[in-house]
């Protein structure tokens, strides 16, 4: 979705900017390519810089409940220091590298409900205007796809996905938020857990997979959350039985019976300044420092099974479309 807006601070007669991303989903840690198209105004203008911002709609928990905000998580200056003549058309190709922790927005081409955008900032004569906003599609890395596909084949179903403002303690998380993909339990575990939440924290060498289970309480015990973390490397994706590996992770998570009261690994601070230190946010988490073996798993063919089925059609897809439209049609926030 592309919008052409006049440079607001200069009014009618100013230059216009139109950023067009190349087709297809990008990948975390991969290149994002496109072109910035400029059209000169009624006079010559000195273009000080053209900057692309990566923005995300993020949820935050605080004392007053929950709120949503638009968070900028990366900026790239792609051009600047030139004069744009009156009426001149000028196109600038660009290639930038996405952060490794960039959330995934789709699986097998089906939207997960995560809203990311690329916003173009044009600086002219000391004034700045964020006048062009484009939807950003990000597909999974091979390891992320393999984990999700294995979960689907093991009987877990897609429930929802969101971005949470805050930091997962004990990890090397770089962005100010993290993605949670919520899954319904497979029949095998339905009597033990309400849902599984998966978070991927990718980096150049590999990826941390944080698994959280909302566990059901028994007749004389309260339910609680359990959390474990496993690490895999990118270069061994094709050499592992993913179903067996991921099933072992789930068994470890569900069977874990250590004390969960020591500390909460999530520390939250929402975009509006309502801070929470360590020990708040999700109650009674336990951090398990276990790291998996070196194997990664088999690359799964697109469209084969599992989680994508829960994302297609019906209420979920309709809500995703509405939310994306609201974000790109109504966003005027400066982050």
Steps between C-alpha positions, in 0.01 A plus 500: 500500500656829389400851592618822335480800729619855460779609725274632774728767637537662155138467396376500142783521252748292698664181375325165532651165599383152404691198631435168325630175648599219267243217489527201730556448869833597653679284759642587842865593458452522123481780251204733444505661159294759319501848355421845631329709233516877537310762307615859519269777613437847364855611581845348549554332836813376677438145621689467827429131554260219421465256788308174520356402837388149589191527719284246682174502687586375846299414811615603847394389846505748788328576828192639326455200272610468139561753226624506141752726336707535186868433569789584268757221520753593230595798283698511174609818322498400134568833323552871552707805419363580156275754332165397356404736219145624455287230344791256479437125532775315682517133605742363757544122534589370846600182678500484879546207738217411738584432865527129577220530756255654252164329568351271239168616361400198292532123478458329161374834371221520760498804733560447872350834608834674562509853357834640382565797276769701326454872548690751285627820657588782263704790639493823300622844606513409868148351502417129521197314382421132547280489198503149354411175676524157342405161638798271568460124449754274674511125456670252733860387496543129414547413869191697602292333231628158603408553866151624416443225246607237754260644756221483243577139417506419873141626527543856626279764339541871434309728738648849459820698481599835644793722589567568869698801620772392743803279532540128565754473778801275456503536121693716257182669378578816301163651406280678757223242443462131425255292299273242660330237284222340705404142423220275616627176656505173316252236628790325674562799727154660515439370854824657622529838328271773374735633235860517384671830414801498267753783473787502251811707574717460191860617466771449236619165637167345587183549696361475851156341519317603817205274583243593761216279618190622679453188711169379635457465874399177668229439757720624786746719308490825311598531137830670424727595212813306411773629271800342333751608237677300231766606252559382144741606225408608148746277319355168614139550396496207259653240732244439771175317563305810594190324628703295747709799606203733557297228674790458741493873571127490573539201731776676691287812528185321616676263739707770665410516869754737651407800712361784292502763770867600487469777241317600184725520195283759334555866583253738335498866421227623273547776243327753722739477793317261733795287602519156654826357622609140520253290690190658350303447183430128463475353847711215634722411206798271530792533264654173388849545362496173305635522149417241240744283314666624183243362259238721334259302287357436160392791284125468459334549162273804487130430542550148633299513820411629834491851623417679176156334502403693811592832346302469180142618466225583740515744786874497541577600144227767501632653820854502364390689189308755706792558735751546219269744326449703817874522556592619153203728444491661842859516617628854545707439813859608538683225679 
